[in-house]
Amino acid sequence: MVSKAIASLSNEDLTYLEKLLGQEFAQLNERKQQFKTKNGWVPKDNSQKVLRLLNAVRAQKHLTNMDKW
């Protein structure tokens, strides 16, 4: 179930959110790779959480672009 606040976001808002989350995801992965190269192991991070949020924004964007009956 989508809240009214999220459902009321425009396509531009969702695109901007998608862009921000994509940048954050890329930064997290870059930092994780640098840490792994330097230290030989990978710490826990929030990349999976950011990925879930990114997928949710994309799904909402897809729903808003679908034709209504």
Backbone bond lengths (Angstrom), bond angles and torsions (degrees), N, CA, C in turn:
res aa  C-N    CA-C-N  psi(-1)  N-CA   C-N-CA  omega(-1)  CA-C   N-CA-C  phi
1 M - - - 1.445 - - 1.523 108.63 -
2 V 1.272 116.48 133.46 1.459 122.60 -178.56 1.522 108.32 -101.29
3 S 1.334 115.78 135.14 1.462 118.64 178.37 1.530 109.75 -71.13
4 K 1.325 115.49 160.80 1.464 119.75 -179.80 1.517 111.31 -64.52
5 A 1.336 117.19 -32.88 1.463 120.39 -178.81 1.529 110.78 -65.27
6 I 1.317 117.06 -42.82 1.466 120.19 178.97 1.525 110.17 -71.21
7 A 1.316 116.51 -40.12 1.460 120.18 -179.88 1.528 111.85 -65.68
8 S 1.335 116.80 -24.66 1.459 119.11 -177.74 1.535 113.04 -85.57
9 L 1.322 117.80 -4.42 1.461 120.09 178.41 1.525 110.30 -67.30
10 S 1.309 115.27 140.20 1.460 119.57 179.48 1.531 109.83 -78.46
11 N 1.306 115.49 170.01 1.463 121.12 178.06 1.528 110.18 -62.55
12 E 1.322 117.11 -36.77 1.464 121.29 177.46 1.525 111.08 -63.93
13 D 1.348 116.30 -41.88 1.459 120.50 178.03 1.524 111.02 -61.57
14 L 1.318 115.58 -44.96 1.464 120.38 -179.38 1.522 111.57 -66.25
15 T 1.324 117.35 -37.06 1.455 121.15 177.15 1.522 110.69 -64.81
16 Y 1.318 116.31 -41.32 1.466 120.96 178.72 1.532 110.56 -65.00
17 L 1.326 117.01 -44.54 1.466 121.11 176.61 1.528 111.21 -60.24
18 E 1.323 115.93 -42.01 1.464 121.08 178.65 1.530 110.49 -61.42
19 K 1.321 116.44 -41.45 1.461 121.58 179.25 1.528 110.68 -64.07
20 L 1.340 116.81 -46.87 1.469 120.82 179.86 1.523 111.96 -62.50
21 L 1.318 116.34 -44.49 1.462 119.72 179.68 1.521 111.37 -66.76
22 G 1.315 117.60 -36.01 1.460 121.05 177.04 1.518 111.77 -64.02
23 Q 1.337 116.36 -41.15 1.464 120.44 177.74 1.525 110.56 -65.33
24 E 1.329 116.93 -42.61 1.463 121.07 179.41 1.526 110.75 -63.64
25 F 1.331 116.38 -41.44 1.457 120.76 179.10 1.530 111.02 -63.15
26 A 1.326 116.34 -42.17 1.468 120.47 178.66 1.528 111.00 -63.90
27 Q 1.328 116.91 -42.15 1.466 120.70 179.15 1.522 111.32 -64.21
28 L 1.326 116.82 -43.12 1.466 120.16 178.75 1.521 111.12 -60.72
29 N 1.318 116.27 -43.70 1.467 119.75 -179.60 1.524 111.77 -67.58
30 E 1.325 116.99 -36.33 1.461 120.83 177.71 1.530 110.54 -64.89
31 R 1.338 115.72 -46.36 1.470 119.52 178.74 1.518 111.51 -62.94
32 K 1.339 115.78 -39.15 1.460 120.16 179.69 1.532 110.72 -64.48
33 Q 1.320 116.74 -41.70 1.465 120.91 179.81 1.527 110.84 -66.85
34 Q 1.334 117.44 -41.17 1.461 120.81 177.66 1.525 110.81 -63.26
35 F 1.321 117.03 -41.72 1.456 121.08 179.32 1.524 110.44 -64.29
36 K 1.341 116.00 -42.72 1.464 120.17 179.94 1.525 111.17 -63.79
37 T 1.329 116.97 -41.28 1.459 121.36 178.94 1.529 110.72 -63.40
38 K 1.305 116.32 -42.25 1.459 121.05 -177.03 1.528 112.96 -75.68
39 N 1.336 117.16 -41.12 1.456 121.49 -170.59 1.528 115.20 -108.71
40 G 1.313 117.52 -15.53 1.454 120.64 177.44 1.514 115.12 83.72
41 W 1.299 118.42 4.34 1.467 121.79 175.78 1.527 108.81 -146.66
42 V 1.324 115.95 165.47 1.459 120.94 -174.99 1.524 109.72 -115.33
43 P 1.329 117.75 123.79 1.469 119.73 176.57 1.526 110.82 -76.73
44 K 1.325 116.07 162.96 1.460 119.52 173.97 1.523 108.77 -68.31
45 D 1.309 116.03 142.42 1.462 120.14 178.50 1.523 109.75 -142.52
46 N 1.313 115.77 -178.32 1.460 121.98 -177.39 1.517 113.11 -99.97
47 S 1.324 117.95 18.15 1.464 119.33 -175.61 1.526 111.86 -63.14
48 Q 1.329 117.96 -35.68 1.466 119.43 179.36 1.525 111.24 -69.17
49 K 1.327 116.90 -34.77 1.461 121.02 177.39 1.529 109.99 -66.24
50 V 1.320 116.44 -44.24 1.466 120.95 178.99 1.528 109.83 -64.25
51 L 1.314 117.52 -38.78 1.462 121.49 178.48 1.534 110.90 -64.23
52 R 1.328 117.58 -41.51 1.474 120.54 176.88 1.525 110.83 -62.20
53 L 1.334 116.57 -42.11 1.465 120.19 178.10 1.526 111.30 -64.19
54 L 1.322 116.06 -41.27 1.456 121.16 178.80 1.528 110.79 -62.46
55 N 1.316 116.82 -43.03 1.468 120.36 177.84 1.523 111.56 -65.64
56 A 1.344 117.47 -36.44 1.466 120.72 178.02 1.522 111.00 -65.58
57 V 1.325 116.90 -41.37 1.471 120.64 178.39 1.524 109.96 -64.94
58 R 1.322 116.90 -41.92 1.474 119.76 178.30 1.519 111.35 -63.30
59 A 1.341 116.93 -39.82 1.468 120.50 179.10 1.523 110.34 -65.29
60 Q 1.336 117.11 -42.93 1.460 120.38 178.46 1.522 110.73 -64.41
61 K 1.314 116.61 -39.24 1.463 121.21 177.93 1.531 109.98 -62.56
62 H 1.318 116.50 -41.19 1.459 121.12 178.37 1.531 110.24 -64.08
63 L 1.333 116.72 -41.52 1.465 120.55 179.72 1.521 111.69 -64.07
64 T 1.325 116.98 -39.53 1.465 119.07 -179.02 1.524 111.87 -70.74
65 N 1.329 116.28 -23.99 1.473 119.87 -179.35 1.518 112.86 -88.50
66 M 1.333 117.30 -11.74 1.459 120.16 -179.42 1.525 109.95 -71.70
67 D 1.301 115.40 146.27 1.462 120.21 175.74 1.516 109.89 -71.14
68 K 1.316 115.22 136.78 1.474 120.26 176.78 1.520 108.74 -83.05
69 W 1.296 116.52 154.85 1.467 120.66 -178.64 1.475 109.47 -69.44
